[in-house]
């Protein structure tokens, strides 16, 4: 459930609502351009080279969206008829329109997701059938997500990534990583993004979330994989012509917007601590590690949709991500002042509902 957008002063719906800073827009107007489908756009090439270098991969490719990037990675890794092992709380499984099944002839095999976003190695092992059994679809890939959205923006720990990587090598499986918020994960873990990417055969990250670019994601991996992804991108209609206009925003994002993610993490923690002081709000015991805060209302009869509507009337927008869980995401454009405004609106809304009950 998404609250209606009226006179919204504080938009915590997602970090996808970020608007490009003025300097980013200026960089877009100055971009050198060419036809990227022919490989002739110099700005796109610079962006792809920069992304590959930052992630320690041989190559990268610019794609229109994170959903397309995840789909392209799966299609490039997996022959038709294979099954993709995914977490049952992952974006790929829940919110990417079943693209790998519809377009790639792949089967999703959802597995239980732990509170830290991890799929246990025991469950992964149990999902890999006897390869001689003609009735079972053979596995094609192990998909991971970091930071993990529905687990509160938790980054997957490096030791866990190492163990999954070793398990995947043992079974001859690739590991595509949905790293939509990769740089948030790197910041939370205190490591370079390449340290995370080394445990993935391919990795997708978004420019259009916390990095504030208007459009675009990148898929990185070895050179052969990216060649396959480039062909598949064309097949799916993702080839763009003078895409340097957009790539310039992506370059600015990588060069100027990564370090400031620390502000978003601090503001998420400030929001979390404030929520704990509001009667009727349940926000859990563990503080956020990145820029995502989940909470619930503990007032009998108060639905998430009614609560979100009350917030919207007070100029604050957030969203519901299933079973009454409300998500607030901090991002560029949300500072300490906006967090205080949001907390005031939440406090006022809860006070009003308590008074109605009395």
N, C-alpha and C positions, 0 to 999 in steps of 0.2 A: 504494500500500500504506500503510495506517494502522496504527500500532502499537496493540495493545490498551490500553485505558485501565484501569489498576488503581489502585495507589497512586501517582498521578502528582503529583509536586511541582513540576515545571517543564513547562508545556505550551506547546510551540513549534509545534504543529500548524498553527495559523492565528491571525490576529487576530480571527477570528469567535468564538473561545472566550472572549473577554473577558466579564466580568460587570459589570453596572452598579455604579458606586460608590454608597455609601449615600445621598448627597445626590441622586443621580439618581433613585433609587427613591422618595425622599421627594417629589421634584417630581412624580412620576407620581401619587402619592396626592392631590396638591392640584390637579390639572389641572381647569380648567373644561371642561365637556363639552357636546356636542350631537351631532346626527346628521350625520356628515360627508357621507354620500351626498346629503343635501339641502343641503350646504354650510353647515351650522349649527354646526359644531364650532369654537369660537373658538381653541382651542389649535392645531388643525391649520392653520387659516388663518394664525396667527402664524408657525408653522414654515415654511409655504410662502412667505410674504412675506420672512422672514429669509433663506431659501435663495436666492430670486430676487435679492434685493439683494446678497448676498455674491458671486453669480456674474455680476452685471451683466446679468441676463436679465429679460424682462418678467414672467414667471410661472414657477411651479414647482408640482409636484404630488407629494404623499406617496403612496408605493406600498409594498406589503408586502415586496418583495425587490429586489435588484439584477438578478436574472435577469428578473423581470417588467418592471423599468424599462427594460432594454435591449430587450426584446421590444416593449414598448409604443412606444418611440421608433422602432424600425424599421417597425412597422405604421403608425404615424402619418406617417412620411416617405414610404413606398414603396407604390405601387399593386401589386396582385397581378401576378405574371408578371415582375417585375424581378429583377435579381440584385444581391446585396449583396457588395461587395468587402471582404474581411476578411483579416487576417493568419492564416497557417497555425499560429501558436502563440497565438492569441487565445482568451480565455475564451469569447467568443460562439461561436466555431467549435467548440471542443473540449468545453465543459462546460455548455452551456445547452440541452441536449436537443433541438436542432434546431427550436426553437419557431417561428422565422420561416418555415421551410419547411412545417412541419406545420400551423400555424395561419394563416399569412399568405400562403401561396402564393408565397413568395420563394425564390430559389436562392442558396445560398452559393457564392461564388467565392473560395476561399482562395489567397492570394499569399504568396511567401516573406517571412519576417520576419527582419530583421537583428538583430544582437546587442543593439542599443539599442532594439529594439521597433519599428523603422521599417519601413514598406513603401516601396520605392523608387518614385519618380514614374515611372520607366521601366516598371516592372511594372504600375503603375496604368494608365498610358497603353495598354500592350499589352492590358490586360483590357477596354478599352472598344472594342466592335466598331463597324463601320460601322452607323450607326443605320438605314440603309436596307436592311440585310440581314435578310430575314424569318426566317432560320434562327437568329439570335442573340438571346438575351434581352437587352433593353436594361438598362444599369446603373441602380440605384436609389439607392445610397448608398455612401459610403466610410466604413467603420467603423475607428476608432482606439482604442487602449487606453493609458491612462496613470494611474498607473504601470503598467508592463507586468510582469505576474506572472512568466511563464516566462522573461523576460529579466532576472530578478534584481531586480525592483522598480525598473527604470530609468524615470525620467520622460522623456517625449518632449520634446525641446528646442523652445523657442519658435520658432526660425528654421525648424525642420522643420514645425511646425504651421502657420506662416504660408505655407510653400510648398504644403502640401497644400490649405490653405484657398483659395489663389489658383487652384490647379489645379482644385479642385472648382467654384469659381465659373465658370471658363472652360467647364466641361463641364455646367453646370447641375445639379450634384449636391449634396445635403446631406451634411454631415459630422456624424453622431452619435458622440459620444465616450463610451466606457466609462471613466468616471472613478471607479470603485469606491473607489479610494484617492486621490482628487483632492487632498485636503489634504496627503497625504504628498508628492505630486508638486509642489505649490506650495511646500512647505517645502524640498524638495530643490533646486528651481530658484531659491529666494529671491524669489518673486513672489507677489502676491495670487492667489487662486484665479480671480478674474475675468479675470486676464490670460491664463490658459489657456483659460477658457470662451469668450473672445471669438472664438476660432478654431474654434468648434463651433456647429452649428445647434441641437443639443440635447446635453445632458450629464446623465449619471446619476452620482450618487455615493451611497455606502453610509454609513449611520449606524451599522451593526452590525458594522463591522470595527474599525479602530483608534480610532474615536470612542466605542466601548463601549456604544452603545445596544443594547437587547435585540432590536429588530426595526426594519426599515424602511430605505427608500432614497428619494431624490428624483430627479425628472426635471425639468429646467429648459430653457426655450426661449422662443420668442415666444408671445404670447397665443393665437394661432390654433392653434399646435401643441399647446399644453397643453389647449385645449378638445377637440381630437381625442383626445389621450391620456386625458382624463377619461372620455370615452365608451367608449374601448377598455378602460380599466381596469374599468369596470362589466361589459362584455361578458365579460371573462376572470374575473370573480368576485373582483376585487380591491377592490371598494368596501367600506369598513369603516364601521361606525356610530359609536359613541362612541370614535373613534380618538385623541382627545386624550390618553388615558392613555399611548399610545405616542408621540404627537407631543411630549409634555412631555419625554420622555427625549431626543428628537431636539433639542429646543431647548437643553436642558442640554448636550448633546454639542457643539453648534455654539458655545455661549457659553463652555464650560469645558474641553473636551477637545481642541480643535484645537492650542493652543500646546504642550501636553505631548507631542505627537508627536515633538518634538525628542529627548526621552528615548529613544523607541523607536529612532530612527535612530542615536543614540550607542551604545545597547546592541547593535544589529546590527553596528555597526563593531567593538565590543569582542569580540563573538562571532567575527566573521570573523578578527580578528587572533589570537585564541586558537587557532582551528582551524589556522591556518598553522603553529603550533608543535607540532602533534600528528603524529607519524609515521604514515603510512598514510592520512592525510586530504588530499584535494585540494580546495581551495576557490577556485582561480583567482587571478589577479593583481590584478584590480580590486576595490577595497572596495565594499561596498554603498552606494547613494545614499539608500536609504530603510530599510524595516524588514524586508526579505526577504534571507535568506542561503541560497545553494545550495552544496552540497558533495557529494563522492563519496568512497567508500572505494577505496583502491588495493591491497587485499589480494586476491590470487588466490583464487577460490572463495568469497569472502565476499559474499553477496547483500545487497541493501538490506533485504529483509524480515528476514533474520537479524540484521542490525545494529540495525534498529529494535526488534526484540524484546529484544535485549540492553540497549538504552537504556531501554526500558520497565521492565525488571527493576530498573533503577537509578533509577527515578522520573522519567524524562525522556521526553516524547513529541514526535515529529516526524513528518513524512510523506514519502512518495516520490511524485514527480511525473514519472514516466516514465523508463525506461532507466537506472535506478539512481541518478537524481539525487534527493538528499535536500534537503527544504526545511525551514528553521527560520524562524519569523516572530516578531519581538519585538512587544510590545504592552503595554497597561495590565495590570499585575500581574506583569510581568517586569522586574526591576531588575538592578542590577549583581550582587547576590548570586545571583540565579537564573541569570544567565549563567555565573557561576563554577561553580555546581553542574552545569550542563549540560556545560561543558567538562571537568569532572572525570569525569562519567559517560562522555563520549565517549572520553576518554583511557583510562579503566579498561577500557572495552569493547574498544578497539583493542589494548591490552596483552594482554587475555585471548585474543583471536583470534590474536595473534602467538605466544603461548605454545602454543596448540593446534597451530599449524602446525609448530612446532619439535618 
